[in-house]
Amino acid sequence: MITWKDVIHFAVNGNPTPDKRVEKTDEEWSQILTPEQFRITRHKGTERPFSGELCSIFEEGTYSCVCCNTPLFDSTIKFNSSSGWPSFTQPIKENAIKYERDTSHGMVRVEVMCNTCDGHLGHVFPDGPEPSGLRYCINSESMKLNN
């Protein structure tokens, strides 16, 4: 189980090696993503709270990266955080997520990205439920639900 200590370690010292890498140019990404998906995943955007399609869905399945289809989260670890974004307590695998220190907007946070393609997903916070205490706060536009 990943803890906040692990998250900080990865953000400071480097991330686990992904199973594979997917790299494309912005032009290639723009051809396969909607304009909103492109803005969020490739340019570190965000969606308005409570606006994402996946925010209130709790169906069984796997949440995968919208860019490269890498499995990121399982529906069994999704929870209602009332934050306005889909929230999870753990990634599906330790090496599915990439962590980086984010000092934008006058805050210090930990950005989470797909470790396979570097697509921006959202941020992780140490205010989630036990046992991990983590809340992965993820943009709906960054994922797709595979049932």
Summary of the structure (lengths in Angstrom):
residues: 147
radius of gyration: 14.0
end to end distance: 24.0
largest distance: 41.5
contacts: 447
relative contact order: 0.25
helix: 26%
strand: 26%
